[in-house]
């Protein structure tokens, strides 16, 4: 099975042509990617520090309605 038809479809898909042809398309996609990556890294860091007993020392009760 050849992957060529899949790649040809990707080249002509509207979402990817917008990224390729617009002035700010790639910059917007890259900015969203980096912000999401930073948020994920921050969440992992907070959970790791919590497991190690270094971060988030104070525990708060959850409000249950």
C-alpha positions as CSV (number, residue, x, y, z in Angstrom):
1,X,0.0,0.0,0.0
2,X,1.4,3.3,-1.0
3,X,1.1,6.4,1.2
4,X,1.3,8.8,-1.8
5,X,-2.5,9.3,-2.1
6,X,-2.7,10.2,1.6
7,X,0.1,12.8,1.2
8,X,-1.5,14.2,-1.9
9,X,-4.8,14.6,-0.1
10,X,-3.0,16.4,2.8
11,X,-1.3,18.8,0.4
12,X,-4.7,19.8,-1.1
13,X,-6.8,19.8,2.1
14,X,-8.3,23.3,2.8
15,X,-6.8,23.5,6.4
16,X,-3.3,22.8,5.2
17,X,-3.5,25.1,2.1
18,X,-4.6,27.9,4.5
19,X,-1.5,27.3,6.6
20,X,0.8,27.1,3.6
21,X,-0.6,30.0,1.6
22,X,-1.5,32.6,4.3
23,X,1.0,35.0,5.8
24,X,0.1,34.2,9.4
25,X,-1.1,30.6,9.2
26,X,2.0,28.9,10.3
27,X,2.7,31.4,13.0
28,X,-0.8,31.0,14.5
29,X,-0.5,27.2,14.4
30,X,2.9,27.3,16.0
31,X,1.9,29.8,18.7
32,X,-1.1,27.6,19.7
33,X,1.2,24.6,19.7
34,X,3.8,26.2,22.0
35,X,1.2,27.6,24.4
36,X,-0.4,24.2,24.7
37,X,3.0,22.6,25.1
38,X,3.9,25.1,27.9
39,X,0.5,24.4,29.6
40,X,1.1,20.7,29.5
41,X,4.6,21.0,30.8
42,X,3.4,23.2,33.7
43,X,0.7,20.7,34.6
44,X,3.2,17.9,34.6
45,X,5.7,20.0,36.7
46,X,3.0,20.8,39.3
47,X,1.9,17.2,39.6
48,X,5.5,16.0,39.9
49,X,6.3,18.5,42.6
50,X,3.1,17.6,44.4
51,X,4.1,13.9,44.4
52,X,7.6,14.8,45.7
53,X,6.0,16.8,48.5
54,X,7.6,20.1,47.4
55,X,4.8,21.9,45.7
56,X,1.2,22.6,46.6
57,X,1.7,21.8,50.3
58,X,-1.6,23.3,51.4
59,X,-4.6,21.2,50.6
60,X,-8.1,22.6,50.3
61,X,-11.3,20.8,50.7
62,X,-13.4,20.5,47.5
63,X,-16.8,22.2,47.5
64,X,-19.4,19.6,46.8
65,X,-22.9,20.9,45.9
